Amino acid sequence: MLTHGHLGHYTGLAQLGREALGAASVPVWAEPRLRSMLESDAPWSLLVEHGHIVLRTGPIDLGGSLLVEALPVPHRDEVSETVAYRVTGPSRSVLWLPDIDSWDAWDRDIVEEVAAVDVAFVDATFFDDGELDRDMSVIPHPRVVDTVRRFVDRAPELASRVHLVHLNHTNPVLWVGSPERAFVERAGLSVAAPGDRFAI
């Protein structure tokens, strides 16, 4: 399930091609603009032509009472539209939202969206302004300090549902023991880690 057409979110499909795994008929969900790009632009179109992937758009039913809903989010849509995913299982639900320009730009309220699920993985690309030695306005993302404050101020009881993902290598929250990581953990949020599992 692809969220959008930025570098780190679809280029891994190349590993399914004949030069790597040589996969067969892997279902890949993509919104219309991204699907069109994958169908028409090489080398991605070769994955389709050679049967390594099967592109799908629309409602996602994974079987076993697992349903997935794509939620449009604003995020520099130069290449494709961008979506988050809400996954609903037999007993719990998850929000996967790795990229968005800002919480204020969304036509939904992030606090209300987290309240509607059991676990939320949200964009934490940058900790705060000034993290890069270049103009950060050209790569907008909500700052971790803003995300933390929203939950501390409005719904501290929901903070433990929030897991930060998509951290840039410059984000000091990555470092266990850093003051920035402590700031996040004191507020009750956490940083997602490889191997985390959540039953739904």
C-alpha positions as CSV (number, residue, x, y, z in Angstrom):
1,M,0.0,0.0,0.0
2,L,1.8,3.1,-1.3
3,T,1.2,6.4,0.4
4,H,2.7,8.6,-2.4
5,G,5.4,9.1,-5.0
6,H,8.3,10.5,-3.0
7,L,11.7,8.8,-3.1
8,G,11.5,6.7,0.1
9,H,7.9,5.5,-0.5
10,Y,7.8,3.6,-3.8
11,T,11.4,3.1,-5.1
12,G,11.7,-0.1,-3.0
13,L,9.4,-1.7,-5.6
14,A,12.5,-2.2,-7.7
15,Q,13.5,-5.0,-5.4
16,L,10.5,-7.0,-6.7
17,G,11.9,-7.0,-10.3
18,R,13.8,-9.7,-12.1
19,E,17.2,-8.1,-11.1
20,A,16.4,-8.8,-7.5
21,L,13.5,-11.0,-6.0
22,G,11.7,-11.8,-9.3
23,A,8.4,-11.7,-7.5
24,A,5.2,-12.7,-9.1
25,S,1.9,-10.8,-9.0
26,V,2.5,-8.8,-5.8
27,P,-0.6,-6.7,-5.2
28,V,0.3,-3.0,-5.0
29,W,-2.3,-0.4,-4.1
30,A,-1.7,3.1,-5.4
31,E,-3.9,6.2,-5.9
32,P,-4.7,7.2,-9.5
33,R,-1.8,9.6,-10.2
34,L,0.8,7.3,-8.7
35,R,-0.7,4.3,-10.4
36,S,-0.5,6.1,-13.8
37,M,3.2,7.0,-13.2
38,L,4.0,3.4,-12.3
39,E,2.2,2.1,-15.4
40,S,3.8,4.5,-17.8
41,D,7.3,5.3,-16.6
42,A,10.2,2.8,-16.9
43,P,11.6,1.1,-14.9
44,W,8.4,0.9,-12.9
45,S,6.3,0.0,-15.9
46,L,8.5,-3.1,-16.4
47,L,7.4,-4.4,-13.1
48,V,3.8,-4.3,-14.3
49,E,4.6,-5.6,-17.8
50,H,6.6,-8.5,-16.5
51,G,4.0,-9.4,-13.9
52,H,6.1,-8.7,-10.9
53,I,3.4,-6.4,-9.4
54,V,-0.4,-6.0,-10.0
55,L,-1.6,-2.5,-9.5
56,R,-4.8,-1.8,-7.7
57,T,-6.8,1.2,-6.8
58,G,-9.9,1.6,-4.6
59,P,-11.2,-0.1,-1.5
60,I,-8.7,-2.4,0.1
61,D,-10.0,-5.6,1.7
62,L,-7.2,-7.8,2.9
63,G,-9.5,-10.6,4.1
64,G,-9.7,-11.9,7.6
65,S,-11.7,-8.8,8.6
66,L,-8.9,-6.5,7.7
67,L,-10.1,-3.4,5.9
68,V,-8.0,-0.4,4.8
69,E,-9.2,3.1,4.1
70,A,-7.1,5.7,2.2
71,L,-7.3,9.2,3.7
72,P,-6.1,12.0,1.5
73,V,-3.5,14.3,3.1
74,P,-1.8,17.5,1.9
75,H,1.8,16.8,1.1
76,R,3.7,18.4,-1.8
77,D,1.8,16.5,-4.5
78,E,4.2,17.3,-7.4
79,V,4.4,13.6,-8.4
80,S,1.3,12.1,-7.0
81,E,-1.5,12.5,-4.5
82,T,-0.7,11.5,-0.9
83,V,-2.7,9.4,1.5
84,A,-2.6,8.0,5.0
85,Y,-4.1,4.6,5.8
86,R,-6.5,3.6,8.5
87,V,-6.4,-0.2,9.0
88,T,-9.3,-1.8,10.9
89,G,-9.0,-5.3,12.2
90,P,-11.3,-7.6,14.1
91,S,-10.6,-5.9,17.4
92,R,-8.3,-2.9,17.0
93,S,-7.4,-0.2,14.4
94,V,-4.3,1.6,13.3
95,L,-3.5,4.9,11.6
96,W,-0.4,5.0,9.3
97,L,0.4,8.6,8.4
98,P,4.1,9.0,7.6
99,D,3.9,12.2,5.5
100,I,1.9,15.4,5.7
101,D,2.7,19.1,5.2
102,S,1.3,20.2,8.5
103,W,-1.5,19.3,10.9
104,D,-3.2,22.7,10.3
105,A,-3.2,22.1,6.5
106,W,-5.3,18.9,6.8
107,D,-9.1,19.0,6.7
108,R,-9.1,16.6,9.6
109,D,-8.0,17.1,13.2
110,I,-5.0,14.9,14.1
111,V,-6.1,14.6,17.7
112,E,-9.6,13.4,16.6
113,E,-8.0,10.9,14.1
114,V,-5.8,9.5,16.9
115,A,-8.9,9.3,19.2
116,A,-10.6,7.1,16.5
117,V,-7.9,4.4,16.5
118,D,-5.9,2.3,18.9
119,V,-2.5,3.0,17.5
120,A,-1.2,5.9,15.4
121,F,2.1,6.1,13.5
122,V,2.6,9.7,12.5
123,D,5.0,12.0,10.6
124,A,8.0,13.0,12.8
125,T,10.5,13.9,10.0
126,F,11.9,16.9,11.8
127,F,12.1,17.7,15.5
128,D,12.0,21.5,15.1
129,D,12.9,24.4,12.8
130,G,16.5,25.0,12.1
131,E,17.4,21.3,11.9
132,L,18.8,21.6,8.4
133,D,21.3,24.0,6.9
134,R,18.8,24.9,4.2
135,D,15.4,26.3,3.7
136,M,13.1,23.8,5.5
137,S,9.9,25.4,4.1
138,V,10.5,23.6,0.8
139,I,10.1,20.2,2.5
140,P,7.2,20.9,4.9
141,H,6.4,18.4,7.7
142,P,4.9,18.9,11.1
143,R,7.6,19.4,13.7
144,V,7.7,16.9,16.6
145,V,7.6,19.8,19.1
146,D,4.2,20.8,17.6
147,T,2.9,17.3,17.6
148,V,3.8,16.7,21.2
149,R,2.3,20.1,22.3
150,R,-1.0,19.3,20.6
151,F,-1.4,16.1,22.6
152,V,-0.1,17.5,25.9
153,D,-2.4,20.5,25.6
154,R,-5.6,18.9,24.2
155,A,-5.6,15.2,24.9
156,P,-2.7,13.9,27.1
157,E,-4.7,10.6,27.6
158,L,-4.2,9.9,23.9
159,A,-0.4,10.5,23.8
160,S,0.5,6.8,24.4
161,R,-1.3,5.9,21.2
162,V,1.1,8.0,19.1
163,H,4.3,6.4,17.7
164,L,6.6,8.7,15.7
165,V,7.8,7.5,12.3
166,H,9.6,8.8,9.2
167,L,12.4,10.5,11.2
168,N,15.0,12.2,9.2
169,H,18.6,11.2,10.0
170,T,19.1,14.8,11.5
171,N,16.2,14.3,14.0
172,P,17.7,14.1,17.5
173,V,14.7,12.1,18.7
174,L,16.4,9.1,17.0
175,W,19.1,9.1,19.7
176,V,18.2,7.2,22.9
177,G,19.1,9.4,25.8
178,S,18.9,12.7,24.0
179,P,17.1,15.6,25.6
180,E,14.7,15.6,22.6
181,R,13.9,11.9,23.0
182,A,13.3,12.5,26.7
183,F,10.9,15.4,25.8
184,V,8.9,13.1,23.6
185,E,8.8,10.2,26.2
186,R,7.9,12.5,29.1
187,A,4.9,13.6,27.1
188,G,3.8,9.9,26.7
189,L,4.5,9.5,23.0
190,S,7.0,7.0,21.7
191,V,9.4,6.5,18.8
192,A,8.5,3.5,16.6
193,A,11.3,0.9,16.3
194,P,12.1,-1.8,13.8
195,G,10.3,-5.0,14.8
196,D,7.5,-3.3,16.7
197,R,4.3,-5.4,16.5
198,F,0.7,-4.5,17.3
199,A,-2.1,-7.0,17.1
200,I,-5.3,-5.7,15.6
